């Protein structure tokens, strides 16, 4: 079983920056895909970003929701079993509960593809 714990959420002003962290424990693998999703009240859980193993060596690929491209950066430190989401130029519409997720599969943007989830960390962006 894999356990995921998010941290780093908080209240920031529009235009500000925030870095989220996701610490993984239990049986984890460098080949796992790890990603970030977010959910605002009354809305579906939305894909934000993911990083997955290419299948070759230590090459990984990152992908992003179009709404965050150029503003958010996903990264992972396999030695620390930690994933990060660096968020810049934050907008009020970024306000949501942000979830860390993982799967053994080389997956993409669909929430149904992920087996493991954290409890979420709240990000609130004021105008």
Number of C-alpha atoms within 10 A of each C-alpha: 8 16 17 22 18 23 19 14 18 14 13 18 14 17 14 14 16 17 16 22 21 26 17 23 14 10 8 16 12 16 17 18 24 32 32 27 22 22 19 16 9 6 9 9 17 18 22 23 25 27 23 24 19 14 10 7 7 9 9 16 11 17 17 21 14 10 12 17 12 11 13 20 18 22 19 20 11 14 7 10 16 18 24 22 22 14 19 17 15 23 18 15 13 20 20 22 18 26 26 30 28 27 21 17 15 17 20 21 18 11 17 8 16 21 13 16 21 20 15 22 21 21 22 20 20 16 11
